[in-house]
């Protein structure tokens, strides 16, 4: 019984992780599509690093 509940929780966590990764990749794709030019992407990553 313990093993079953463990597997159930593990699969639920895996599903949540998969959805989160899917959402992140979708948002990243939209972001890069908006950026479009290759010149703006390195500048954006540099400015993001400076903010942190």
MARLO-252484 format. One record per residue: residue in three letters; x negated, y negated, z of N, C-alpha, C, CB in turn. Coordinates in steps of 0.1 Angstrom, whole numbers, plus 5000, padded with zeros to 4 digits. Glycine has a CB too. Example, Ala and Ser with C-alpha at 12.3 -4.5 7.8 and 13.67 -1.06 7.14 Angstrom:
# MARLO-252484
PT    r  n.c1  n.c2  n.c3  ca.c1  ca.c2  ca.c3  c.c1  c.c2  c.c3  cb.c1  cb.c2  cb.c3
PT  Ala  4868  5057  5078   4877   5045   5078  4868  5033  5078   4887   5045   5090
PT  Ser  4872  5022  5071   4863   5011   5071  4871  5000  5079   4859   5006   5057
# end
This chain:
# MARLO-252484
PT    r  n.c1  n.c2  n.c3  ca.c1  ca.c2  ca.c3  c.c1  c.c2  c.c3  cb.c1  cb.c2  cb.c3
PT  Unk  4992  5012  5000   5000   5000   5000  4991  4987  5000   5009   5000   5012
PT  Unk  4981  4988  5008   4972   4976   5008  4965  4974  4995   4961   4978   5019
PT  Unk  4961  4985  4988   4955   4984   4975  4964  4977  4965   4950   4997   4970
PT  Unk  4977  4981  4966   4987   4976   4956  4989  4961  4958   5000   4983   4959
PT  Unk  4990  4956  4971   4992   4942   4973  4979  4934  4969   4995   4939   4988
PT  Unk  4967  4940  4971   4955   4934   4967  4954  4932  4952   4943   4943   4972
PT  Unk  4958  4942  4945   4958   4942   4930  4968  4931  4925   4962   4955   4924
PT  Unk  4980  4930  4932   4990   4921   4929  4985  4906  4931   5003   4923   4938
PT  Unk  4978  4904  4942   4973   4891   4945  4962  4887  4935   4967   4890   4959
PT  Unk  4953  4897  4932   4942   4895   4923  4947  4891  4909   4933   4908   4922
PT  Unk  4957  4899  4904   4963   4896   4891  4970  4882  4891   4973   4907   4887
PT  Unk  4976  4878  4902   4982   4865   4903  4972  4854  4902   4990   4864   4916
PT  Unk  4961  4856  4909   4950   4846   4909  4944  4845  4895   4939   4850   4919
PT  Unk  4942  4857  4888   4936   4858   4875  4945  4850  4865   4935   4872   4870
PT  Unk  4959  4852  4867   4968   4845   4858  4967  4830  4859   4982   4850   4860
PT  Unk  4966  4826  4872   4965   4811   4875  4952  4806  4869   4965   4809   4890
PT  Unk  4941  4813  4870   4929   4809   4865  4929  4807  4850   4917   4818   4869
PT  Unk  4935  4817  4843   4937   4818   4829  4945  4805  4824   4943   4831   4824
PT  Unk  4955  4802  4831   4964   4791   4827  4956  4778  4829   4977   4791   4835
PT  Unk  4949  4777  4840   4941   4765   4843  4930  4763  4832   4934   4766   4856
PT  Unk  4923  4773  4828   4913   4773   4818  4919  4769  4805   4905   4786   4816
PT  Unk  4931  4774  4802   4938   4771   4789  4941  4756  4789   4950   4780   4788
PT  Unk  4946  4751  4800   4950   4737   4801  4938  4728  4799   4957   4734   4814
PT  Unk  4927  4731  4806   4915   4724   4805  4910  4723  4791   4904   4729   4814
PT  Unk  4909  4735  4784   4904   4735   4770  4913  4727  4761   4903   4750   4765
PT  Unk  4926  4728  4763   4936   4720   4755  4933  4705  4757   4950   4724   4759
PT  Unk  4931  4701  4770   4929   4687   4772  4916  4682  4766   4929   4684   4787
PT  Unk  4906  4691  4767   4892   4687   4762  4893  4686  4746   4882   4698   4765
PT  Unk  4901  4695  4740   4903   4694   4726  4909  4681  4721   4911   4707   4721
PT  Unk  4920  4677  4729   4927   4665   4726  4917  4653  4728   4939   4663   4735
PT  Unk  4909  4653  4739   4899   4643   4741  4889  4641  4730   4892   4645   4755
PT  Unk  4884  4653  4726   4874   4652   4715  4880  4648  4702   4867   4666   4713
PT  Unk  4893  4652  4700   4899   4648   4687  4901  4633  4687   4913   4655   4686
PT  Unk  4904  4627  4699   4906   4613   4700  4893  4605  4698   4912   4609   4714
PT  Unk  4882  4611  4704   4869   4605   4702  4864  4606  4688   4858   4613   4711
PT  Unk  4867  4617  4681   4864   4619   4667  4849  4617  4663   4872   4610   4659
PT  Unk  4844  4606  4664   4830   4604   4659  4820  4610  4669   4827   4589   4658
PT  Unk  4809  4615  4663   4799   4621   4672  4791  4611  4680   4789   4629   4663
PT  Unk  4791  4599  4676   4784   4588   4683  4790  4585  4696   4783   4576   4674
PT  Unk  4803  4585  4697   4810   4581   4709  4809  4591  4720   4824   4578   4706
PT  Unk  4808  4604  4717   4808   4615   4726  4796  4614  4736   4808   4628   4719
PT  Unk  4783  4613  4731   4772   4612   4740  4773  4600  4749   4759   4612   4732
PT  Unk  4778  4589  4743   4779   4576   4751  4789  4578  4762   4783   4565   4742
PT  Unk  4800  4585  4759   4810   4588   4770  4805  4597  4781   4823   4594   4763
PT  Unk  4797  4607  4777   4792   4616   4787  4782  4609  4796   4785   4628   4780
PT  Unk  4774  4600  4790   4764   4592   4797  4771  4583  4807   4755   4584   4788
PT  Unk  4782  4576  4802   4789   4567   4811  4796  4574  4822   4800   4559   4803
PT  Unk  4801  4587  4820   4807   4595   4830  4797  4599  4841   4813   4608   4824
PT  Unk  4785  4602  4836   4774   4605   4846  4770  4594  4855   4762   4610   4838
PT  Unk  4771  4582  4849   4767   4570   4856  4778  4567  4867   4766   4558   4847
PT  Unk  4790  4570  4864   4801   4567   4873  4800  4576  4886   4815   4570   4867
PT  Unk  4795  4588  4884   4794   4598   4896  4782  4595  4905   4794   4612   4891
# end
